[in-house]
């Protein structure tokens, strides 16, 4: 694993990753914990787990606001955060959620599941964490989104619930950015498209992906951290792909 150094953040920058047992989330934690400039690294997941060396684990339930609020308060007690990453998400979940090929396959259960995990959960993390971002120094709130959540880039259709939940997340990021500009001028909120990553989330949909565009979690996390390192308040409220290109909403 190559080293990651976030040079644009202050020495001893404090980080919190939600979804730290997922493929990309754990890779984020491993890379940040390996940065000699990093300070505290908090790694959150639904269940107790052994975090990578240099990180401290905490538990939270993405579908419980009380749990999210308590977790954010515990993490913030260590000091203001410079980087918060929401690496949670769901694309398929048994009978409850499967990417639709036609509007006839839509169901209220699929929309409820997709929005609970992909939209409402990250929104509640933002509710309880944006106020704890460091002021007067670079601070970033980043959430994993997806290119398929871009309305203007939708040329294939399908995947109704997933697309809609990620489009809603993108709108939230834009809205958070507007308020952050008023409350914390050195902070930035961004949505990130990780590309196609070799994880359980994308495994059923990898057959048409070129080998060079199927990333390992470590590769994807490295690309996204490079993007995060370049972000400034001028880029706040936007969606960026793994290669740094802005994806239109």
SVG drawing of the C-alpha trace seen along z (x, -y; Angstrom):
<svg xmlns="http://www.w3.org/2000/svg" viewBox="-45 -34 50 46">
<polyline fill="none" stroke="black" stroke-width="0.4" points="0.0,0.0 1.4,-3.4 1.5,-6.1 -1.0,-8.9 -0.1,-12.4 -2.8,-15.1 -0.5,-18.1 -3.3,-20.6 -4.5,-19.8 -2.9,-21.1 -0.4,-18.9 -2.2,-16.6 -5.5,-16.9 -8.3,-14.9 -10.4,-12.5 -13.7,-10.6 -14.8,-7.8 -18.3,-6.5 -18.7,-3.1 -15.2,-1.9 -15.8,1.8 -16.8,1.5 -14.2,1.9 -13.6,-1.7 -14.2,-2.9 -11.6,-0.6 -9.2,-1.7 -9.8,-5.3 -8.9,-4.6 -5.8,-2.6 -4.4,-5.2 -5.2,-8.2 -3.9,-6.3 -0.6,-5.7 -0.2,-9.4 2.6,-10.7 0.8,-14.1 -2.5,-12.7 -3.7,-13.1 -6.7,-11.2 -8.4,-8.9 -11.9,-7.7 -13.4,-4.7 -17.1,-4.0 -19.2,-0.9 -22.4,0.7 -20.7,3.4 -17.6,3.6 -14.5,4.4 -10.7,4.2 -9.7,1.0 -6.5,0.6 -3.5,-0.3 -3.5,-4.0 -7.3,-4.3 -9.9,-4.2 -13.2,-2.4 -16.7,-3.5 -20.1,-2.1 -23.1,-3.8 -26.4,-2.8 -27.0,-4.6 -30.7,-4.2 -30.9,-5.6 -30.5,-9.4 -29.9,-8.9 -27.0,-6.6 -25.6,-9.0 -25.9,-11.9 -24.2,-10.1 -21.4,-8.9 -20.7,-12.4 -20.6,-13.8 -18.1,-11.2 -15.9,-11.8 -16.1,-15.6 -15.1,-15.5 -11.5,-14.7 -11.5,-18.1 -12.8,-19.7 -12.6,-17.5 -10.7,-18.4 -12.0,-15.6 -15.3,-13.7 -15.9,-10.9 -19.2,-9.2 -18.4,-5.9 -21.7,-4.2 -24.1,-3.1 -26.3,-0.4 -27.0,0.7 -28.6,4.1 -30.0,5.8 -31.7,9.1 -35.4,8.8 -35.6,5.3 -33.5,3.6 -32.3,4.6 -31.4,2.2 -34.5,1.9 -34.4,2.3 -37.8,0.8 -40.2,-1.5 -42.5,1.5 -40.0,2.9 -40.2,0.0 -41.4,0.7 -41.9,-1.4 -39.7,1.0 -36.8,0.4 -37.1,-3.4 -37.4,-3.3 -34.3,-1.2 -32.2,-3.1 -33.1,-6.5 -32.6,-5.4 -29.0,-4.3 -27.9,-6.5 -29.7,-9.8 -31.2,-10.0 -28.3,-8.4 -25.6,-10.7 -27.9,-13.7 -28.2,-12.9 -24.4,-12.5 -24.1,-15.9 -26.7,-17.3 -24.6,-16.2 -21.1,-16.7 -21.0,-19.8 -21.0,-22.0 -17.9,-20.2 -15.8,-20.9 -12.6,-22.9 -12.8,-26.6 -10.0,-28.8 -8.3,-25.8 -9.1,-23.5 -12.0,-21.2 -13.9,-18.8 -17.1,-16.9 -17.1,-14.3 -19.8,-11.7 -19.5,-8.8 -22.1,-9.4 -22.2,-8.0 -22.1,-9.2 -25.4,-7.6 -26.9,-10.1 -26.2,-12.8 -29.5,-13.8 -27.9,-15.4 -25.5,-12.4 -28.3,-9.8 -28.4,-8.3 -29.2,-4.7 -32.2,-4.9 -33.0,-2.2 -31.7,-1.8 -34.5,-4.1 -34.3,-3.9 -30.5,-4.0 -30.2,-6.9 -32.9,-8.9 -31.3,-8.4 -27.8,-9.5 -29.3,-12.5 -30.9,-13.5 -27.6,-13.1 -26.0,-15.3 -28.7,-18.0 -28.0,-17.8 -24.3,-18.3 -25.1,-21.4 -27.4,-22.7 -24.9,-22.0 -22.3,-23.9 -24.5,-27.0 -24.9,-27.0 -21.3,-26.2 -20.3,-29.2 -22.2,-31.3 -21.1,-29.5 -17.6,-28.2 -15.8,-29.8 -12.8,-27.5 -14.9,-24.3 -16.0,-22.4 -18.7,-19.8 -18.3,-17.5 -19.8,-14.4 -17.4,-11.9 -17.8,-9.2 -15.3,-6.4 -15.5,-4.7 -16.3,-1.0 -14.6,0.6 -14.2,4.4 -16.4,4.7 -19.6,6.6 -21.6,3.5 -20.5,3.6 -19.7,7.3 -22.9,8.3 -22.4,5.5 -18.7,5.8 -18.9,7.9 -18.8,4.9 -16.1,3.0 -12.7,2.8 -10.0,4.3 -8.1,1.0 -11.3,-0.7 -12.1,1.8 -10.3,0.4 -9.3,2.1 -10.6,0.3 -7.1,-0.9 -6.8,-2.4 -10.1,-4.1 -9.5,-5.5 -6.1,-6.8 -7.6,-8.5 -10.4,-10.1 -7.9,-11.3 -5.9,-13.0 -9.1,-14.7 -9.9,-15.7 -6.4,-17.1 -7.1,-19.6 -10.5,-20.8 -11.0,-24.4 -14.2,-26.2 -14.5,-27.3 -15.3,-23.6 -17.8,-23.2 -21.2,-21.8 -20.0,-19.8 -19.7,-16.1 -16.2,-15.0 -15.1,-11.7 -12.1,-9.7 -9.9,-11.4 -10.8,-14.9 -13.2,-15.7 -16.4,-17.5 -19.5,-15.5 -22.5,-17.8 -25.6,-17.3"/>
</svg>
